[in-house]
Amino acid sequence: MKTIIAACSQNLSGSRASVQTALRTLLAAPWPSQRDIRSWLQLLAVLQWVLSFLLLGTVSLLILIYLVFTSFWPISALYLAWIIFDWDTPEKGGRRLPCLRRWPVWRHFRDYFPVKLVKTHDLSPSHNYIIGSHPHGILCVGAFCNFITGSTGFWEMFPGIRPFLTTLAGNFRLPVFREYLMSGGLCPVTRRAIGYLLSKNGTGNAVAIVIGGAAESLSCRPGVTTLILKNRKGFVRMALQHGAYLVPSFSFGENDLFRQVVFEEGSWMRSIQQRFQKMMGFAPCIFYGRGLTSVRSRGFLPYARPITTVVGEPVTVPKIEDPSCETVDMYHEMYIHSLLKLFNENKTKYGMSETDELHIL
């Protein structure tokens, strides 16, 4: 018995020594610094945003289809009934949740790049505005961060102005994803949705439209600034019909976030991309960014490059219910002139050289 007790005592002593050694090793190990923790939080903030935009709608749709064939089918039936009942809400201003703009996650999202908003002129709350957002890039990071989240101080810089951002109408047909988009203040890029915000939602509305759209994303690459704008005149016609002022904005650094395989005009791969874009509304880009574990690996996360969105001078637009083509062309030229002025005055301030030019197609 004494032998057993002695053996147990030796084991306990050995266990205590092992625990003490482990604790000393743990305490001696370097702990993550505040800078490391901030970097991880920023990376996770960007990761959740990318996954939400790329996968949330598709995954939610697949889950609801799967539930139809299980005992949980009433969930799918109830959500389908809700979508039918709520079908027109995206076209009528959506269902914005102000608390979403104040999420701390958006501050980490902003700081990852970082994203900065620059104001050059005041916007009066007594008018409505159409903000042209350029360039499209791959995922419109600058437009989302500045016009949807409150992290860059849009509401403080432009008091009394409610920003909205338009996106493909098809996104609002995807379950759960539509709720996510509307809660942030996104709406479909349709005449009906934009017309509602400019005519039936009072004044002080600023509807941001990424004018180049999916076609422009096909030409997105670092060091090249090409805009699809020359024949995009529908936004000018809508501005005239509602008397909304036109405001150019440019996000310097947007095209530097990803690397893309750009196919030459006339190639069979470019033709496939363009046909797909006409049928589905978005272009299948072949792009890559950094990986999750290292900036030197390849993945689907954007590179950490600074983005500076400069909001330019408003172009005063009269209200004309049925503007002529000549009037539309005139204000379209005025808008392009204002955009070129904005670009040339600010390009050297935000990472571009004096010789860089804005190519408009």
Salt bridges, closest charged atoms under 4 A:
ASP86 OD2 - ARG95 NH2 3.08
ASP86 OD2 - ARG178 NH1 3.08
ASP88 OD1 - ARG192 NH1 3.51
ASP111 OD1 - ARG110 NE 2.88
ASP122 OD1 - LYS119 NZ 2.58
GLU179 OE1 - ARG95 NH2 2.80
GLU179 OE2 - ARG178 NH1 2.88
GLU265 OE2 - ARG270 NH2 3.10
GLU313 OE1 - HIS121 NE2 3.85
ASP329 OD1 - LYS233 NZ 2.75
